[in-house]
Structure formats: structure tokens, C-alpha cells
């Protein structure tokens, strides 16, 4: 699977694109395209075929123009991916109006991120260790922090809590997306896969040698009807993370800690 890295293009050009501040031609015919149109086409390609299918030529074909035409608007694929990340982040919604306090707000953030990765699985192929500093990603960080503002955390703890919750949503979504992709590529369901290997495995392994694995694995397999249950694991893990944050908030903390 292709892995791309955000922030690997020209930082200045990326920022100009992200903030819609790139220079525009002053003379000549009206531009045939816009950056928005290019980004929409690129996201459509990545959604349908994965990031490995994304190229400037592929996007140009989608738009019905020559590849070189795109370079008038976007300098390279690297800057294009930065803008794609920011545009996708614009689909997330603030948790401000969610009733139920900080816990409900963090649940909303986790589930909103989980859903975003399922709508745009290619996001999981981008290592955003240098996140594009665009308006949507900055707004995302701002409204995520508001979910835990004033609950008794220090600034560093607020940042860590948001990183924990969003990172968990990302890693859980990766398992879910990979499971769906495995079924799509193989053409067989988890149940069919297990039905094929179970008889062979029984002849090769002794359950008595793995008593815990046999017992627990059998119970889980019967419950999930699959080797993994990503959505169920996500819900279980999210609640345990929130329990841990609640424990942090209720423990004895030095005066003036927040």
C-alpha cells in the first residue's frame, strides 16, 4: 500500500494553496480550472481507487485537460495531497453542541474521525507527521480542544488527550478499512475464509497446547463470526480510554494544576 507524507512539497506553495493565496493570472483568457475543482477530482480518484492511483496525469484525465495544465494551479502531487487533507478535515463537525459534557464531546470527536476515515480510506495512507497548516485542520484542532477546555486539564494534557482520542480513532479505523479491503481483494468473506482453514488447522495443531487461545479465540470467533470485530473493538476501546481520562480528572491533583 502506498504511503505518502504530508508537508513533503514546497511549504510556501502549499500554504498559498491552503489559504487560497496563490498568485492568479491578471491577463489572458479566463482560467479553465480552479484549485477547488482539481482537489475535488483528486479526492474522487483517491476515494474510488486509493492513493496509489493518484497522479497529476490521472487527475488531468478526470478533468479532461492536459497534464501540464494542472501545473498552472498546483505545482506537484505533494502540495495537492496537503490540500486534500485539509479539505477532508473540513467535513468534521464541532462537538460544542453535543449534550453530556466532555465525555460525550470526546465520543463525538472519535466517532466523527472514525467515519471520516471510512469515507476517505486514503487518509490512512498519508503520514501527516507534518500536518498541513490549512484553515480546516487548524479549525479541527481548535474545536477538538474546546471539547476539554475548562475541565481541569493543563494545556499539555489537553493536547495529549486530543492526540490520544484521535489517534485511537485512526488506528481503529485502519483495522476496519484493512479488514474490508482484505475481503474485497480476496473475494471471500471472513466466514468463508475460516471455513476453509479450520479443518486443516485442526489436523495440524493441538488445542491443548494453546488452552487460553483456543478457549478465548473460540468464544470470540463464535461471537464475531470473524477473526476481528473492528467496530466492536473501537467502541470497547473508546469507552476504556474515556474511563482513563475520567480517572485523571478525578484523581487528587496539585492545587493550581489546571
JOVENRA-V529276 format. One record per residue. BURIAL is 1 if it has 9 or more other C-alpha atoms within 8 Angstrom, else 0. Layout:
# JOVENRA-V529276
burial->BURIAL
burial->BURIAL
This chain:
# JOVENRA-V529276
burial->0
burial->0
burial->0
burial->0
burial->1
burial->1
burial->1
burial->0
burial->1
burial->0
burial->0
burial->0
burial->1
burial->1
burial->1
burial->1
burial->1
burial->1
burial->0
burial->0
burial->0
burial->0
burial->0
burial->0
burial->0
burial->0
burial->0
burial->0
burial->0
burial->0
burial->0
burial->0
burial->0
burial->0
burial->1
burial->0
burial->0
burial->1
burial->1
burial->0
burial->1
burial->1
burial->1
burial->0
burial->1
burial->1
burial->1
burial->0
burial->1
burial->1
burial->1
burial->0
burial->1
burial->1
burial->0
burial->1
burial->0
burial->1
burial->1
burial->1
burial->1
burial->0
burial->0
burial->0
burial->0
burial->1
burial->1
burial->0
burial->1
burial->1
burial->1
burial->0
burial->0
burial->1
burial->1
burial->1
burial->1
burial->1
burial->1
burial->1
burial->1
burial->1
burial->1
burial->1
burial->1
burial->1
burial->1
burial->1
burial->1
burial->1
burial->0
burial->1
burial->0
burial->1
burial->1
burial->0
burial->0
burial->1
burial->0
burial->0
burial->0
burial->1
burial->0
burial->1
burial->1
burial->1
burial->1
burial->1
burial->1
burial->1
burial->1
burial->1
burial->1
burial->1
burial->0
burial->1
burial->1
burial->1
burial->0
burial->1
burial->1
burial->1
burial->0
burial->1
burial->1
burial->1
burial->1
burial->1
burial->0
burial->0
burial->1
burial->1
burial->0
burial->1
burial->1
burial->1
burial->1
burial->1
burial->0
burial->1
burial->0
burial->0
burial->1
burial->1
burial->1
burial->0
burial->1
burial->1
burial->1
burial->0
burial->0
burial->0
burial->1
burial->0
burial->0
burial->0
burial->0
burial->1
burial->1
burial->0
burial->1
burial->1
burial->0
burial->0
burial->1
burial->1
burial->0
burial->1
burial->1
burial->1
burial->0
burial->1
burial->1
burial->1
burial->1
burial->1
burial->1
burial->0
burial->0
burial->0
burial->0
burial->0
burial->1
burial->0
burial->0
burial->0
burial->0
burial->0
burial->0
burial->1
burial->0
burial->0
burial->1
burial->1
burial->0
burial->0
burial->0
burial->0
burial->0
burial->0
burial->0
burial->0
burial->0
burial->0
burial->0
burial->0
burial->0
burial->0
burial->0
burial->0
burial->0
burial->0
burial->0
burial->1
burial->0
burial->0
burial->1
burial->1
burial->0
burial->1
burial->1
burial->0
burial->0
burial->1
burial->1
burial->1
burial->0
burial->0
burial->1
burial->1
burial->0
burial->0
burial->1
burial->1
burial->0
burial->0
burial->0
burial->1
burial->0
burial->0
burial->1
burial->1
burial->0
burial->0
burial->1
burial->0
burial->0
burial->0
burial->1
burial->0
burial->0
burial->0
burial->0
burial->0
burial->0
burial->0
burial->0
burial->0
